[in-house]
Amino acid sequence: MEEADAGALDRYQFAALRYTHDLSCGEFVIIGLVMLVENALVHRINDNFDRLSNFFNGFDVSSYRRLVEDLDNSLARLARYAGALRTDVTLHDVKNALLPEGSCFSWSGVMFGVAKQPARRFNDLYQELVLRYER
């Protein structure tokens, strides 16, 4: 993600990535963040599993790690081709392409904003939404 000119504001879309251990209960933990700025897709998934292990009884770290790795790879592949995306592509489109219904992963509603430095804003949002409750 390139930084804009000093006075320019870039529009961005972002969503929190959530893990739901038991779909019938609906409890989730925010594990990552995805942002779309222009045609650049950026994401980060927290690789600390301690919070999930403490939060969900019977949490299987090795299975979760494989699922997260697959999702991370899918997002990374899409990010490599993001420059070729149509300009009207939204995070809703990306979500629909990556996350099937009934997945243990879901996204929050898509939110919007503007920033002079989208990379800095991404890091701030990641800290605020994902790392906020880490010990």
Sequence and secondary structure as in RCSB ss.txt:
>XXXX:A:sequence
MEEADAGALDRYQFAALRYTHDLSCGEFVIIGLVMLVENALVHRINDNFDRLSNFFNGFDVSSYRRLVEDLDNSL
ARLARYAGALRTDVTLHDVKNALLPEGSCFSWSGVMFGVAKQPARRFNDLYQELVLRYER
>XXXX:A:secstr
     TT  EEEEEEEEEEES TTT  EEEEEEEEEETTEEEEEE    HHHHHHSTT  HHHHHHHHHHHHHHH
HHHHHTGGGS TT  HHHHHHHH  TT SEEE   EEEEES HHHHHHHHHHHHTSTT  
